[in-house]
Amino acid sequence: MVTSWNRPTTLTVNKKAIQFNIEQELKRLQPGQEVFAVVKANGYGHGAIEIAKLALEEGVSGFCVSNIDEAIELREAGILLPILILGVITPSLAPLAQQYDLTVAVASKEWLTEVIANDELDTIRAPLKLHLKIDTGMHRIGFYDVEDFVTSVELVESQPRLIYEGVFTHFATADEADDTYFSQQAQCFNQFIEKSPVKPKYIHCANSATAFWHQACPSNIIRLGIGLYGLNPSGKALDMPFELQPAASLTTELVFVKELQAGDKVSYGATYEAKSNEWLGTLPIGYADGWNRHLQGFKVLVDGQFCEIVGRVCMDQCMIRLPKHYPVGTPVTLIGENSGQVITADDVAEHLQTISYEVLCDIGARIPRRYV
């Protein structure tokens, strides 16, 4: 997809905010802990390579991504620190992971057996580093049976081409006030660790939410994801224990302005009708850019004033009701600060009944990322 550099719609990423957020977490580290920056999904929409290079300068120890292609992108951009692939890769791709010195997740004994049978694993290169994933209650991927886990650890230890570097899990409710299920998962994880015949270098369970609200849970890697980008993992459910700075702002400009007459209808389906003479502004952003169709009725900021999105959001454009005439080219803020007023990604998410993660990840490739 072509990035629309010549359209006035832009996602601006504040590098100082990213630096500040990393510093905040580094100050909280306990002895033996390291921070891995999570840059999957194009750095939660912020730009994976740019965020990785910035995090590298701030002293993180490694990176987490979702799949092998995201990992290779970082390697080919010159990132040399450890990269952990959190998702399951196809077993036949294990030699490719070894070639790029990538760390991969193991979710089952069957996957491991297939990898061991692959003659393409290179005995000359460094062993393929593995982190065994434990399913403590998310039920996405991971070992669910303790005996399968123990057998798999022993199997890895018997293979010179493999190294048991880590074991990890992911919590389902670390960002909720009720920690009942969290405690059950933590207990399950500890049971697996106790059964492991060998203790690996890394034992980790701390995503942003766990690191922020459950520091007592032992984890020597902090997988800093949404917190890296300055957002509260719980949305608005829990208060942050320390300050973060949101890094992204989404802005555009008025590209067309007209005065509606009473009774005029707006956009597809004619779902909005002007009750009196009104000023209408058109914005060059739509659902193809990730500005969701269900944002009709939400607001943006013009000159520090909240302006309602009227009519259905189109593929490439949307319309807003203006309090008065503003000229074409007037700045508009969709996420961020404008003349003292603020719209957050959490505000957008609340309207859409989703989470800020989705709002940011949905911001499309047509929108250029600018780093300031």
C-alpha positions as CSV (number, residue, x, y, z in Angstrom):
1,M,0.0,0.0,0.0
2,V,1.2,3.5,-0.9
3,T,1.8,5.8,2.1
4,S,-0.1,9.1,1.5
5,W,2.7,11.5,2.3
6,N,1.0,14.3,0.4
7,R,-2.2,14.1,2.3
8,P,-2.4,16.2,5.5
9,T,-3.3,13.2,7.7
10,T,-0.4,12.1,9.9
11,L,0.4,9.9,12.9
12,T,3.1,11.8,14.9
13,V,5.2,9.9,17.3
14,N,6.9,11.8,20.1
15,K,10.3,10.2,20.6
16,K,10.8,11.8,24.0
17,A,7.6,10.2,25.2
18,I,9.0,6.7,24.2
19,Q,12.3,7.5,26.0
20,F,10.4,8.7,29.1
21,N,8.3,5.5,29.3
22,I,11.3,3.2,28.9
23,E,13.1,5.2,31.6
24,Q,10.2,4.9,33.9
25,E,10.2,1.1,33.7
26,L,14.0,0.8,33.9
27,K,13.9,2.7,37.2
28,R,11.5,0.1,38.6
29,L,13.6,-2.9,37.6
30,Q,14.6,-5.3,40.4
31,P,18.0,-7.0,40.4
32,G,18.4,-9.4,37.5
33,Q,15.5,-8.1,35.5
34,E,15.7,-6.9,31.9
35,V,13.3,-5.0,29.6
36,F,12.4,-6.4,26.2
37,A,10.5,-3.9,24.0
38,V,7.5,-5.3,22.4
39,V,7.4,-4.0,18.8
40,K,5.0,-6.5,17.2
41,A,2.2,-5.3,14.9
42,N,4.4,-2.5,13.5
43,G,5.2,-1.3,17.0
44,Y,1.5,-1.2,17.9
45,G,1.0,1.1,14.9
46,H,3.9,3.4,15.8
47,G,6.5,1.9,13.5
48,A,8.5,-1.2,14.5
49,I,11.9,-0.3,13.1
50,E,11.9,3.3,14.4
51,I,10.7,2.3,17.8
52,A,13.2,-0.5,18.0
53,K,16.1,1.7,17.2
54,L,14.9,4.3,19.8
55,A,14.5,1.6,22.4
56,L,17.9,0.3,21.6
57,E,19.4,3.7,22.5
58,E,17.6,3.7,25.8
59,G,19.1,0.5,27.0
60,V,16.6,-2.3,26.5
61,S,18.0,-5.8,26.4
62,G,15.9,-7.3,23.6
63,F,12.7,-7.3,21.6
64,C,9.5,-9.3,21.3
65,V,7.6,-9.7,18.0
66,S,4.7,-11.8,16.9
67,N,6.1,-13.8,13.9
68,I,9.2,-14.6,12.1
69,D,8.7,-12.0,9.3
70,E,8.5,-9.2,11.9
71,A,11.8,-10.5,13.4
72,I,13.6,-10.7,10.1
73,E,12.5,-7.1,9.4
74,L,14.3,-6.0,12.5
75,R,17.4,-8.0,11.7
76,E,17.6,-6.6,8.2
77,A,17.3,-3.1,9.7
78,G,20.4,-3.8,11.7
79,I,18.9,-4.7,15.1
80,L,21.4,-7.2,16.7
81,L,19.9,-7.6,20.2
82,P,17.9,-10.8,21.1
83,I,14.6,-11.1,19.4
84,L,11.9,-13.4,20.8
85,I,9.1,-14.5,18.6
86,L,6.1,-14.9,20.8
87,G,3.9,-16.7,18.4
88,V,4.3,-20.2,17.0
89,I,6.3,-20.5,13.8
90,T,5.9,-23.3,11.3
91,P,8.4,-26.0,12.3
92,S,10.0,-26.1,8.9
93,L,11.1,-22.4,9.4
94,A,13.3,-23.3,12.4
95,P,16.4,-23.3,10.2
96,L,15.5,-19.8,9.0
97,A,15.1,-18.6,12.6
98,Q,18.5,-20.1,13.4
99,Q,20.0,-18.4,10.4
100,Y,18.8,-15.0,11.6
101,D,19.7,-15.8,15.3
102,L,16.1,-15.6,16.4
103,T,14.6,-17.0,19.6
104,V,11.4,-19.0,19.1
105,A,8.5,-20.1,21.2
106,V,7.8,-23.8,21.7
107,A,4.2,-24.6,22.4
108,S,4.0,-28.4,22.1
109,K,6.1,-31.6,22.2
110,E,4.8,-32.4,18.6
111,W,6.3,-29.1,17.3
112,L,9.6,-29.8,19.0
113,T,9.8,-33.4,17.6
114,E,9.2,-32.1,14.1
115,V,12.0,-29.5,14.5
116,I,14.5,-32.0,15.8
117,A,13.8,-34.2,12.8
118,N,14.7,-31.4,10.4
119,D,18.1,-32.1,9.0
120,E,18.5,-28.5,7.8
121,L,19.2,-27.2,11.3
122,D,22.8,-26.1,11.1
123,T,25.2,-27.7,13.6
124,I,27.8,-25.0,12.7
125,R,25.7,-22.1,13.7
126,A,24.9,-21.2,17.3
127,P,22.1,-23.5,18.7
128,L,18.6,-22.4,18.2
129,K,17.3,-20.7,21.3
130,L,14.0,-21.8,22.6
131,H,11.5,-20.4,25.1
132,L,8.9,-22.9,26.2
133,K,5.4,-21.4,26.5
134,I,3.2,-22.5,29.3
135,D,-0.6,-22.4,29.0
136,T,-1.7,-21.3,32.4
137,G,-5.2,-20.3,31.4
138,M,-5.2,-18.1,28.3
139,H,-5.7,-21.3,26.2
140,R,-4.1,-19.8,23.1
141,I,-0.9,-21.7,22.8
142,G,1.4,-23.5,25.1
143,F,2.0,-26.6,27.2
144,Y,-1.0,-27.6,29.2
145,D,0.3,-30.9,30.5
146,V,3.2,-30.8,33.0
147,E,4.5,-34.2,31.9
148,D,4.6,-33.1,28.3
149,F,6.5,-30.0,29.4
150,V,9.1,-32.0,31.4
151,T,9.6,-34.5,28.6
152,S,10.1,-31.6,26.1
153,V,12.7,-29.9,28.4
154,E,14.6,-33.2,28.6
155,L,14.3,-33.5,24.8
156,V,15.7,-30.0,24.2
157,E,18.6,-30.6,26.7
158,S,19.5,-33.8,24.7
159,Q,19.9,-31.8,21.4
160,P,23.2,-30.0,20.7
161,R,21.5,-27.8,18.1
162,L,18.9,-26.5,20.6
163,I,19.2,-24.5,23.8
164,Y,16.5,-24.2,26.5
165,E,16.9,-20.5,27.1
166,G,13.5,-19.6,28.6
167,V,10.1,-20.5,29.8
168,F,7.1,-18.1,29.9
169,T,3.4,-17.5,30.2
170,H,0.9,-14.8,29.6
171,F,-1.8,-13.7,32.1
172,A,-5.4,-13.1,31.0
173,T,-6.5,-10.7,33.8
174,A,-3.4,-8.8,34.9
175,D,-5.1,-5.6,34.0
176,E,-8.2,-6.1,36.1
177,A,-8.9,-5.2,39.7
178,D,-10.1,-8.8,40.6
179,D,-6.8,-10.8,40.8
180,T,-8.5,-14.2,41.5
181,Y,-7.9,-15.7,38.1
182,F,-4.5,-14.0,37.9
183,S,-3.4,-15.8,41.1
184,Q,-4.6,-19.1,39.8
185,Q,-2.5,-18.6,36.6
186,A,0.5,-17.5,38.7
187,Q,0.2,-20.6,40.9
188,C,0.0,-22.8,37.8
189,F,3.1,-21.2,36.3
190,N,5.1,-21.8,39.5
191,Q,4.0,-25.5,39.4
192,F,5.5,-25.9,35.9
193,I,8.7,-24.1,36.9
194,E,9.1,-26.3,40.0
195,K,8.8,-29.4,37.7
196,S,11.3,-28.2,35.2
197,P,14.4,-30.5,35.4
198,V,16.6,-27.5,34.4
199,K,16.1,-23.9,35.2
200,P,16.6,-21.7,32.1
201,K,18.2,-18.3,31.9
202,Y,14.9,-16.6,31.5
203,I,11.7,-17.2,33.4
204,H,9.1,-14.5,32.5
205,C,5.5,-13.7,32.8
206,A,5.5,-9.9,33.0
207,N,3.7,-8.0,30.2
208,S,3.1,-4.3,30.9
209,A,0.1,-5.0,33.2
210,T,1.9,-7.6,35.2
211,A,4.9,-5.4,35.6
212,F,2.8,-2.4,36.6
213,W,0.4,-4.1,39.1
214,H,2.0,-7.4,40.1
215,Q,5.7,-6.8,40.8
216,A,5.7,-9.6,43.3
217,C,5.3,-12.1,40.5
218,P,8.8,-13.3,39.6
219,S,9.8,-12.5,36.0
220,N,13.4,-11.6,34.9
221,I,12.1,-10.2,31.5
222,I,9.7,-7.3,31.5
223,R,7.9,-7.5,28.1
224,L,7.1,-3.8,27.8
225,G,4.3,-3.5,25.3
226,I,1.4,-1.0,25.5
227,G,3.3,0.8,28.4
228,L,6.2,1.5,26.0
229,Y,3.8,3.6,24.0
230,G,2.5,5.5,27.0
231,L,-0.9,3.9,27.5
232,N,-2.6,2.3,30.5
233,P,-3.0,-1.5,29.8
234,S,-6.3,-1.5,31.7
235,G,-7.8,1.5,29.8
236,K,-9.5,3.4,32.5
237,A,-10.1,0.6,34.9
238,L,-7.0,0.9,37.1
239,D,-4.9,3.9,38.1
240,M,-1.3,3.8,36.8
241,P,1.2,3.4,39.6
242,F,3.5,6.0,37.9
243,E,3.4,8.4,35.0
244,L,3.5,7.5,31.3
245,Q,3.4,9.8,28.3
246,P,1.3,8.8,25.3
247,A,3.6,8.9,22.3
248,A,1.2,9.1,19.3
249,S,-1.1,11.8,18.1
250,L,-3.3,11.6,15.0
251,T,-4.0,14.8,13.1
252,T,-5.3,16.1,9.9
253,E,-6.8,19.3,8.3
254,L,-10.1,20.5,7.0
255,V,-10.0,19.9,3.2
256,F,-13.5,21.2,2.4
257,V,-15.9,23.4,4.3
258,K,-19.5,24.3,3.4
259,E,-22.7,25.6,5.0
260,L,-25.6,23.1,5.2
261,Q,-29.2,24.2,5.0
262,A,-31.8,22.9,7.4
263,G,-32.9,19.4,6.2
264,D,-29.7,18.6,4.3
265,K,-28.5,15.0,4.9
266,V,-24.9,13.9,5.2
267,S,-23.0,10.8,3.9
268,Y,-24.1,7.2,3.1
269,G,-27.5,6.2,4.3
270,A,-28.4,9.8,4.9
271,T,-28.2,9.0,8.6
272,Y,-27.6,12.6,9.7
273,E,-29.9,15.6,9.0
274,A,-29.0,19.2,9.7
275,K,-31.6,20.7,12.1
276,S,-30.7,24.2,11.1
277,N,-28.1,26.0,9.0
278,E,-24.7,24.4,10.0
279,W,-21.1,24.5,9.0
280,L,-19.7,21.2,7.8
281,G,-16.1,20.2,7.4
282,T,-14.6,17.3,5.5
283,L,-11.5,15.4,6.8
284,P,-9.3,13.2,4.6
285,I,-9.4,10.1,6.8
286,G,-11.8,7.2,6.8
287,Y,-12.2,3.5,7.7
288,A,-9.5,2.5,5.1
289,D,-7.1,4.3,7.4
290,G,-8.4,2.7,10.5
291,W,-10.7,5.5,11.5
292,N,-13.6,3.1,12.2
293,R,-17.0,3.4,10.6
294,H,-18.6,3.3,14.1
295,L,-17.0,6.6,15.1
296,Q,-20.0,8.4,13.8
297,G,-21.2,10.4,16.8
298,F,-17.7,10.7,18.3
299,K,-15.8,14.0,18.4
300,V,-12.6,15.5,17.1
301,L,-10.9,18.7,18.1
302,V,-10.8,21.9,16.1
303,D,-9.4,25.1,17.7
304,G,-9.8,23.5,21.1
305,Q,-13.5,22.7,20.5
306,F,-15.0,19.3,20.3
307,C,-16.7,18.8,17.0
308,E,-19.1,15.8,16.3
309,I,-18.5,13.4,13.5
310,V,-21.8,13.5,11.6
311,G,-23.0,11.0,9.0
312,R,-21.3,7.7,8.4
313,V,-17.5,7.5,8.2
314,C,-16.6,6.8,4.6
315,M,-13.7,4.8,3.3
316,D,-11.4,7.8,2.8
317,Q,-13.2,10.7,4.3
318,C,-15.5,11.8,7.2
319,M,-17.5,14.9,8.0
320,I,-17.7,17.0,11.2
321,R,-20.1,19.6,12.4
322,L,-18.2,22.9,13.0
323,P,-19.3,25.6,15.5
324,K,-18.6,28.3,12.9
325,H,-16.8,28.7,9.6
326,Y,-13.2,27.7,9.6
327,P,-11.0,27.9,6.5
328,V,-9.7,24.9,4.6
329,G,-6.3,23.9,6.1
330,T,-7.4,24.4,9.7
331,P,-5.7,21.7,11.9
332,V,-7.9,19.0,13.3
333,T,-6.8,16.6,16.1
334,L,-8.3,13.1,16.2
335,I,-6.0,11.7,19.0
336,G,-3.9,14.1,21.0
337,E,-3.9,17.7,22.4
338,N,-5.4,20.7,20.7
339,S,-5.5,24.1,22.4
340,G,-5.6,22.7,25.8
341,Q,-8.2,19.9,25.1
342,V,-7.3,16.3,24.7
343,I,-8.7,13.2,23.0
344,T,-6.9,10.0,24.0
345,A,-6.7,6.6,22.3
346,D,-8.7,5.3,25.3
347,D,-11.5,7.8,24.6
348,V,-11.7,6.5,21.0
349,A,-11.6,2.9,22.3
350,E,-14.4,3.6,24.8
351,H,-16.7,4.9,22.1
352,L,-15.9,1.8,20.0
353,Q,-16.3,-0.5,23.0
354,T,-12.8,-1.9,22.5
355,I,-9.2,-1.2,23.8
356,S,-6.6,1.3,22.9
357,Y,-4.4,-1.5,21.4
358,E,-6.9,-2.1,18.6
359,V,-7.3,1.7,17.9
360,L,-3.6,2.2,17.5
361,C,-3.0,-1.1,15.5
362,D,-5.8,-0.2,13.2
363,I,-4.1,3.0,12.0
364,G,-3.4,2.1,8.4
365,A,-0.3,2.1,6.3
366,R,-1.6,4.9,4.2
367,I,-1.1,7.3,7.1
368,P,2.6,8.4,7.3
369,R,4.4,8.2,10.6
370,R,6.5,11.2,11.5
371,Y,9.0,11.2,14.4
372,V,9.6,14.3,16.4
